[in-house]
Amino acid sequence: MENAPRIQKEHRMTMTGAHVIGSPVPRVEGPLKVRGEARYSADITLPGMLWAKFLRSPYPHARVLSVDVSRARALRGVKAVLTGADIPPRLYGRRLRDMPFLARDRVRFIGERVAAVAAEDPDVAEEALGLIEVEHEELPAVFDPEAAMQPGAPILHEALATYEGLPAPPPDIPNVHSLARWSMGDLAQGFREAHRVFEHSFRTPFVHQGYLEPHAGVVEVDGSGRLQVWATNKTPFVLRKHLSESLDLPEEMITVQPIYLGADFGGKGSVMDLPLCYYLVQRTGRPVKAVMSYVEELTAANPRHASVITLRTGVTRDGRFCARHARAIFNSGAYGAMKPTPFVNLGGAAAGGGVYRIPHLQIDAYSVYTNGVPCGHMRAPGEPQMIFAVESQTDMIAAELGVDPLEFRLRNGLAEGDPLVTGHRLTHVRLRQTLEAAGRAIGWGTPKPGPCIGRGLAAGERHVGIGQGSAEVALELNGLVRVLTGVPDTGTGAPTVLRQIVAEVLALPLGQVEVAMGSTDQLPPDSGAGGSRVTHVVGRAAWQAATTMRRRVLERAAQELTLPAEKLDLRDGWIVADGTRRLSLDEVTKRHGPLQVVETYVADHYAALTSFSVQAAEVEVDPESGQVHLRRLVTAHDVGRVLNPQTHQGQIEGGAIQGLGYALMENLVIEEGRVAASHLGEYKLPTIKDIPPLETVLLEEPGGPVPFEGKAIGEHSISTVAPAVANAVFDAVGVRITDLPITAEKIHQALRARPAPTR
């Protein structure tokens, strides 16, 4: 197959003692999904269940003067209609509570919910929406974040200073609800040391996560008065907490049930429509289901932030970075409620220094209210925007200085013990090796196969995620081991890796280990999926539980065999002494009963170890049309031990393809506050025909904090694709695209705008 990925390992380490770790074992959930037996939120059907639909604003900014729902309530099959006046006047949010469940006196974006309907049938509920009459008074709107920051701009949230969840008093800048700042060194001194100073601005668009399963949820109050929830949410325990706070219910009265997710990519972490479903349940006494249409997904969910990023960078006479001021303006949309981070911002903005030693560095990241779709998180939030700017400017400076871009990166790259702007001093720094490996694989410095063909590089680094993970490992009477996790399966293969970890520790055949998802009643709190953390924190919890289980099993067997436990070992489901089988696991459990171990692992700070990734792109540009053909893509990664090559490679390929979409085609166009696309057919995502031959280079080295010395991989291949492509386009035809996506039209215009060569 022409586009089949090729994987090469530059430094293969010894897998001493590995049993199933390092093997491409089949996905645990694969058969269920292939047979259509995996249950998703939209599949849940309960007796007497009603359907919820929501009336949404057609205006980007307007005062709500009146809402008449009398005709809708009279429609046959309608069981409840709610407006803002019918529910408590609370504001909600993942961190910053600034968004109403239903608009009361004002709407701030096209798509904001104004009324909620529950009916026997989804078509009836939809019909009822058309019978609701709303009187609006249009207000001035602002859509550009830079314009929103200017004096005299319409103020979207006059009461911002009173909102719960603000990390600090908001800056005295119109419509800015968050300013995150990272710095080190003395910026003024750094620029005084500069021989040359370069300043460039870059723009990135809104991007939808592109998951196929839309947001959906089912809410029921059971016979004991407990709230039962099934939801497309990747953080069940956090969801329970948010629902408790939003609805003023004790957490112990809420159960989030286990369910599969049809992908997440960062977009499925909010309560979305669930509180309104609860209020409809309260009004009707019946379970309620809500499933977003894709029109709603595109106009009212939580896409990746658009951004405007300006980098001012000082370089010394010998071509070394000495100072940088990065200013990132993120278009937050109408609300900040969809962002979970402490700064209500995007932590990836801290990548403004890139993978380079810059002694004097300041990064200012603003989140700005506009009358657009409220933005949230998408994989590596804030980092794809910032890395596009940083790695594009790196090439631009190299070109101005007449230095090879690879050599320029090697000259300025981070080294052992260097600090990041976040304060971490790095260990096991393998940037040089990763850059050189990517260069070799793409043929850097060798003749190109034809005219208008260019090559580009881009480098990045990403941490191993932190948080809290929990797992239960239970040895049953039949000798089977069951692993219970509170993390939903988002499609990454996490259950498969947990199964491998437990099987490895207990030296069991994979067939003796089963993995299941548990509800929020069954395990201690868990941070859930996201932030490159699952294999680290949940894997560590599973490893600890299995290790404790192993010790207890051997202690029980020691009693039976009258041998010291340290003389015993586990192998293929047997307790072994002196290489001879003595007892099977099921014999131990039949004599002593089943065993159950629950462990929680907390990682509350980032390790000094990081992982580097480099993308190398080769493109061909048609000089007449500007069309870009991505001929090859090399994705090189500094990794620890690879626990499952199949799922590991899947994460690399998925991220690279998402980065490709960001680079060349994806753009959630919003014109005067209105989203132009109404479904995924109009919102261009990469297909198999868009994907070039992909070569993966893995530089393996032990030492990662993940069980069995692994490192994170989930979000590493995304951020560097777009700048690698932009740099390759410049290398091919000499035009620089500073606003994504890189389209044929932009290249064509740039080529036509170049001055004619002088004779």
C-alpha positions, 0 to 999 in steps of 0.5 A: 500500500503506497501510503502505509506508514514506515516505522524505524527505530534508531536506538532499540533498547533491551526489553529484559524481562518483558512478558507482554509489555512491548507487544502489539496486543489486540485492542480490548474493546475492538470486538465490541465496537466492530460488532456494534455492541459498545454502548454510547450515550445516544444508545441509552434508552430508558422507560418513559424517556423524553427528548430534549431540544434547545432553542438557540439565538439567531443573534450574536449580541442582543437583549432578550425582551420577552420569550413566549412559550405558550404555543409550544407548551400547548403542542401535543406530546410536549411535556415541558418548556423552560426559559431562563425565568424557570430555573435558578439564575446560576452561572456555570463553567469548568473553572470560570463560572460565567455562562448561564444555562439558559439566557435570561436578559441577554444573548452573546453568541449565535447558538446560545440557548434561550429555551429548552423543550422536553417531548415524547419524540425528537421531531415533536420537540423540534416542532415546538422550538418553532412555536416559541416567540422571542423578542430581541433588541440587537446590540453592537457586537465585536468579533475580532479579539484585537478590536475587542481589547480596544477602548470603546469596544462593546463590553460583553461581561460587565460583571466579570469581576464578580464571577467565581473561578477567576484566578486573579482580578481581571486586567484592566483591558476591555473584554480580557477575562484572563492574562497568563504570564510566564517569564525568566531573565530580564527582557530589557537586558536581553534585547540590549544584548541583541545584534538584530531583533525580528518581529512577526505576527501569525494567525490561526483559525477556529478548529472543531475537534472533528469527533464523529460522535456529537455531545449526548447525555441521558439524565434520570432520577432513580427511585431513591432520588439519586441522579443517574447520568450517562454522558459523552464526557471524558472526566466522569468524576470531574463531571460529577463535581461540576453537576453537584456545584451547578445543581446544588446537589451533594456529590454522593447523590450523583452517579456518572455511569460508564459509557464509551466515547466516540472520540474526544480530542479535548472537546468533551469535558464540560457539562454541556446540556446535562443541567438543563436535562436535569431541570426537565427531569425535575419538571416532568418526573421522567428521564430525559435525553439530549443529543446535539445535531452537527449544526449545534456541534459546530455553532455551540460546542467548544472549538479550538481558539483562534489566535493572533500571536506576535513574536519579538525575538532578539538574536546575538551576533553569533546567531543565538537567541538572547531575548523574546517577547511572545504576545498571544491573543486567544479568541475565547468567544462569548464565554470562558466556561469551557476551559478547565485550566487554573488560569482559564487560559491555554497552558500550551501558550507557555511553549512560546520559547519553543525548544530553544535556550532563550535566557530572557523570555516573557510570554503574555497570553490573553483570553478575550471575549468576543461574540462568537462560539465559546471556545474550549480545549483541543489536543495540546490546548494553546500549543499548536497555535504557539508552535506554529508561530515559534517554528515559523519564525525560527525558519524566518530568522534563519533565512535572514541570517543565511543559516541552514534551518537545521543547523540554526535549531541545533545551535540554539536547542535546549540542552541538559539542565536548561530551564523552561519558562515554567521553571522546570530544569530538564533532564535526559534532553534528546532534542539534538538526536531527534532533530538529526534523526528527522533530518536523516529520514527526510534527506535534509541537505540532499538534492531535491527530486524536482523543481518547486519541491521544498523541505521543512522542519519543526520541533517541539516538546511536551510533558508527561501528564499529571493528575490523579488516577485510580484502579481496582485489581480483583482476583476472582475465584476462577483465577481471572483478574478483573481491572476496573478503571474510572477513565472512559474509553475515548478510543486511544486504547487505554484499556488495552495498555492497562490490561498489559500492565497488570498482566505483566506485573502478575505474569499472566496470559492476557486471556486471564485479565479483563478490563472494565469501566466503572461508575463514579460509585465504584472507585476513588476520584480520578482526573479522567482522560486528557493532558497526556496523563492516562497511561502515566497516572492510571497506569501507575495506579494499576501497576501499584494495585497489581504489585500489591496483588502479587505480593498478597498472592505470594504470601497466601501461597507461601502459607500453603507451600510452607516456603518463604514468599521471596522464594516464590514467583508467578508465571502464566497463572501459576505460583512457581518455586525452583522453576516447578509449578506448585499452585494455580491462581484459582487454587489459591483463591478457592482456598483463601477467597478472592482478593481485591486491591484499589490504588490511587496514584497522584502526580501533582507536578511535571517531571523534569523529563520531557519528550521531544518531537520533530516533524519533517515535511517535503512538499511540491507546490504548483507555481501556477495555482499555488496548490500544495502536494504534501509528498512525504511526512517524517514524524520523529519522537524521543520516546521511552519504552513503547508499551504497545506498538500498535496503540502507540503508533495509532496516537502518532498517526492520529495526531499527525493527521490532525496536524495536517488538517490544521496546516492545510485545510481546517478552518471553522469560518465564522462570519459576523458571528455566524458559523458558515459550515452546517455539517462535517461535509462542509467543514473540511477534514483530511481524508485518506487521499490527503494523507502522504506517505508517513514515516515514523522514527522512534528514538527509544530510551528507558527512564520515563515515569510511565510504568515500565519506563514509558513516556507520553505520546498522545499529543506529541505529533500534532503541533509541529506539522503546520510549521513544518509544512509552512517552512517547506512551502517557503523552501519550495517557492519562497513565499511565507504563509503566516496565517493558517490554513496554508491554502492554494489561494494564499500561496497564489496571491503571495506568488503574484504579489512578489516583485518581478525579478530585475534584469 
